[in-house]
Amino acid sequence: MKNKHLLLISLILLIFASFPLWKGYLVQQKSENPLKGYSEDSVTSIQYSRRNVSFEVNKSGDGWNLGTRRTDQTKIKDFFNSIKELKVVKLVSINPDRAKGFGVVKGQGILISLTKDNGDSVSVYIGFANPRGNGFYLKEINSPNVFLVEGDLNTLLPVSVEDWMDVTIVDIPFDSIDKITVFSSVQFILQKNDGGSFSKVLWGQKEDLDSTTNLVLKTLFSPLEGQRFLTEEELVEFDNNYYKHSILLEDSEGENLGKIIVLGRGSSEYWVQKEGSDDAFYLRGLSTIFSL
């Protein structure tokens, strides 16, 4: 009987002695990044929800798309790279009642849901930035665990749909453009000279453009990007308006590099569409050409 008591006491002491090790193991298990293993190669769908902004991006044969519109592929790659680089600093709470204080609940946090090609999925809330230093808070939707993590994922997430969309109208290298024909109230040509600068040709008269205008032209079409998509109502108005202008870009062989349809909407404001595209955009920045 005495030996049994000693054995029981030894067992109890052993359990107490090993408790810190078990506690450390459990905390380590809880502190694993819930987004680990969700890479661009394995994920086929990204769902995003932030207050009144919700959308879904899906992988297709030619990249990532939102419905029929193409997303900015570089921003999607940056998103997945930021997931890969996420570092869990520590587990800060396992109490569901404290989640709101970290901004990881519905109505406060940004909800991101990722689905893999094998059907596995994960949904996490991206919460407040850490007020005492670097990082931000993250919580898996069906778990009470709130993590403090380091990384730039929270700064790369979109505020609006356009933030992740490909808003490129044209992307033509400057060296490829030899001639720009502007069809406006008065048609004129911007012709590239041997030295790479442009001159304006109007009614057979040639006038060299100043250095500032040439500097703008050097980057204007590589790329020319919209600031937002036109709404359905704006697109109808754009299609039905007969007072549109256009800009034709050609190379040295006279090949059409792209034609841009333009409708002025006030001082420095334009609605723009590439010929043959269904999308049209609002932008500022074509005044340099139309004020010549």
C-alpha positions in Angstrom: 0.0 0.0 0.0 2.9 2.3 0.9 4.5 1.7 -2.5 1.2 2.5 -4.3 1.0 5.8 -2.4 4.5 6.7 -3.4 3.8 5.8 -7.0 0.6 8.0 -7.0 2.5 10.9 -5.4 5.3 10.5 -8.0 2.8 10.5 -10.8 1.1 13.6 -9.5 4.4 15.4 -9.1 5.4 14.4 -12.7 2.1 15.8 -14.1 2.7 19.1 -12.3 6.3 19.2 -13.4 5.4 18.7 -17.0 2.5 21.1 -17.0 4.6 24.1 -18.3 5.7 22.0 -21.2 2.2 21.0 -22.1 1.0 24.6 -21.7 3.8 25.8 -24.0 2.8 23.2 -26.6 -0.9 24.1 -26.5 -0.1 27.8 -26.8 2.2 27.0 -29.7 -0.5 25.0 -31.4 -3.0 27.8 -30.9 -0.5 30.4 -32.3 -0.1 28.9 -35.7 -1.1 31.2 -38.6 -4.6 30.1 -39.7 -3.8 31.3 -43.3 -0.7 29.1 -43.5 -0.8 26.9 -46.7 -3.2 29.2 -48.5 -1.1 30.2 -51.5 -1.8 31.6 -54.9 -1.1 28.2 -56.4 -3.7 26.4 -54.2 -6.4 29.0 -53.8 -9.1 29.4 -56.4 -11.4 31.9 -54.7 -11.0 35.1 -52.6 -14.1 36.5 -50.9 -13.9 40.0 -49.4 -16.3 41.8 -47.1 -15.8 45.2 -45.6 -18.9 47.1 -44.3 -20.8 47.9 -47.5 -18.1 46.5 -49.9 -18.3 42.9 -50.8 -17.0 41.0 -53.8 -15.5 37.7 -54.9 -12.4 37.1 -57.1 -12.0 33.8 -58.9 -9.0 32.2 -60.6 -9.4 31.4 -64.2 -7.1 30.2 -67.0 -5.7 33.7 -67.6 -5.4 34.8 -64.1 -7.8 36.3 -61.5 -11.1 37.9 -62.4 -14.1 39.5 -60.8 -16.9 38.4 -63.0 -16.0 39.3 -66.5 -13.4 42.0 -65.4 -9.8 41.3 -65.0 -8.1 42.1 -61.6 -4.7 43.7 -61.2 -2.6 40.6 -61.2 0.3 42.3 -59.4 -1.9 43.2 -56.4 -3.2 39.7 -56.2 0.4 38.4 -56.1 1.2 41.0 -53.4 -1.8 39.8 -51.4 -0.6 36.2 -51.4 3.0 37.1 -50.7 1.9 39.1 -47.7 0.0 36.0 -46.4 3.2 34.0 -46.8 5.2 36.5 -44.9 2.7 36.9 -42.0 4.3 36.2 -38.6 2.3 35.4 -35.5 3.7 37.4 -32.7 1.5 36.0 -29.9 -1.9 34.8 -28.9 -3.5 37.8 -27.2 -7.0 36.4 -26.3 -9.1 33.2 -26.2 -12.1 35.0 -24.7 -14.9 35.6 -27.3 -16.2 38.5 -25.3 -12.9 40.4 -25.9 -12.9 40.0 -29.7 -14.7 43.3 -30.3 -11.9 45.2 -28.6 -9.5 43.9 -31.2 -11.8 44.8 -34.2 -12.2 41.1 -35.2 -16.0 40.9 -35.3 -18.6 41.5 -38.0 -19.2 45.1 -38.7 -15.7 46.1 -37.5 -13.2 43.8 -39.1 -12.5 42.9 -42.8 -13.6 39.4 -43.5 -11.4 37.4 -45.9 -12.5 33.9 -47.1 -10.1 31.7 -49.1 -11.1 28.5 -50.8 -8.6 26.0 -52.2 -8.9 23.8 -55.2 -9.4 20.7 -52.9 -12.4 22.4 -51.2 -10.7 23.4 -48.0 -11.5 26.9 -46.9 -10.7 29.4 -44.2 -12.3 32.7 -43.1 -10.5 35.3 -41.0 -11.2 38.8 -39.6 -8.5 41.4 -40.1 -8.9 43.7 -37.1 -7.4 46.9 -35.7 -3.7 47.8 -36.0 -1.7 47.3 -32.8 -1.9 50.6 -30.9 1.4 49.8 -29.0 3.6 49.1 -32.0 3.7 47.1 -35.2 1.2 44.5 -36.5 -2.5 44.0 -36.4 -5.0 41.6 -34.9 -6.4 38.5 -36.7 -9.0 35.9 -35.8 -10.4 32.9 -37.6 -14.1 33.2 -37.8 -15.0 30.0 -36.0 -12.3 30.3 -33.3 -12.1 32.4 -30.2 -8.3 32.8 -30.6 -7.1 36.4 -31.4 -3.6 36.8 -32.7 -1.3 39.7 -32.9 0.5 39.3 -36.3 3.2 41.2 -38.1 3.1 41.9 -41.8 1.6 44.3 -44.4 -1.6 42.3 -45.3 -3.9 44.8 -43.6 -2.4 47.7 -45.7 -2.7 45.8 -49.0 -6.4 45.1 -48.7 -8.7 47.1 -51.0 -11.1 49.9 -49.8 -13.2 49.7 -53.0 -13.6 47.2 -55.8 -11.5 49.4 -58.1 -8.5 49.0 -55.8 -8.0 45.4 -57.0 -9.3 45.8 -60.5 -7.2 46.2 -63.6 -8.1 49.8 -64.7 -5.6 49.9 -67.5 -7.0 51.6 -70.6 -3.8 51.2 -72.7 -0.3 50.3 -71.8 1.9 51.2 -74.8 5.7 51.8 -74.4 6.8 55.3 -75.3 9.4 54.0 -77.7 6.7 52.2 -79.7 4.6 55.3 -80.4 5.6 57.3 -83.4 2.4 59.3 -84.2 -0.5 60.5 -82.1 -3.5 61.7 -84.1 -6.1 63.7 -82.1 -9.6 63.9 -83.5 -11.1 66.8 -81.7 -12.9 70.0 -82.8 -9.7 70.5 -84.7 -7.8 67.5 -85.9 -4.0 67.6 -85.4 -1.1 65.3 -85.2 1.7 64.8 -82.7 4.7 63.5 -84.7 7.8 62.0 -83.0 11.1 63.6 -84.2 14.4 61.8 -84.7 15.5 62.8 -81.3 12.5 61.3 -79.6 10.6 64.6 -78.9 7.2 65.4 -80.4 6.1 68.2 -82.6 2.5 69.3 -83.3 1.4 69.4 -86.9 -1.7 71.5 -87.7 -2.7 72.5 -91.2 0.7 71.6 -92.5 2.5 73.8 -90.0 5.0 72.1 -87.6 5.5 73.4 -84.0 8.0 71.8 -81.6 6.4 71.0 -78.2 8.1 72.2 -75.0 10.1 69.9 -72.7 7.3 69.8 -70.1 4.7 68.5 -72.6 7.2 66.0 -74.0 7.9 64.7 -70.5 4.1 64.2 -69.9 3.7 62.4 -73.3 6.6 60.1 -72.4 4.7 58.4 -69.6 1.0 59.2 -70.5 0.2 55.9 -72.3 2.5 53.5 -70.4 0.1 52.9 -68.8 -3.0 55.2 -69.1 -5.2 54.1 -66.2 -8.7 55.0 -65.1 -9.5 56.2 -61.6 -12.8 54.3 -61.5 -15.2 52.5 -63.7 -18.2 54.4 -65.1 -21.5 53.4 -63.6 -24.1 51.8 -65.7 -26.0 55.1 -66.0 -22.8 56.9 -67.0 -21.9 54.2 -69.5 -25.3 54.6 -71.2 -24.8 58.4 -71.4 -21.3 57.8 -72.8 -22.5 55.5 -75.5 -25.3 57.8 -76.6 -23.2 61.0 -76.7 -22.2 62.2 -80.2 -19.6 64.7 -79.1 -16.8 62.3 -78.3 -13.3 62.8 -79.4 -10.6 60.2 -80.0 -6.8 59.6 -79.9 -5.2 57.2 -82.3 -1.7 55.9 -81.5 0.4 54.5 -84.3 3.9 53.1 -84.7 6.5 54.0 -87.3 5.0 51.6 -89.8 1.5 53.2 -89.4 0.2 50.2 -87.4 -2.7 51.0 -85.0 -1.4 50.5 -81.5 -4.7 51.6 -79.9 -7.5 54.1 -80.3 -9.0 55.8 -77.3 -12.5 57.3 -77.2 -12.8 60.4 -75.0 -15.7 62.4 -73.7 -14.9 65.6 -71.9 -16.8 66.1 -68.6 -15.5 69.5 -67.5 -12.2 71.0 -66.6 -9.6 68.2 -66.8 -12.2 65.5 -66.3 -12.8 62.8 -68.9 -14.7 59.6 -69.6 -12.5 57.3 -71.6 -12.8 53.9 -73.3 -10.4 51.9 -75.5 -12.0 51.1 -78.8 -13.2 47.5 -78.7 -13.5 47.4 -74.9 -16.7 47.1 -72.9 -15.3 49.0 -70.0 -15.1 52.8 -69.7 -13.4 54.9 -67.0 -13.4 58.2 -65.4 -10.0 59.9 -65.2 -8.2 63.2 -65.0 -5.0 63.8 -67.0 -5.6 64.2 -70.7 -5.6 68.0 -70.6 -2.1 68.1 -71.8 -3.2 66.8 -75.2 -6.6 68.5 -75.6 -5.2 71.9 -74.5 -2.5 71.9 -77.3 
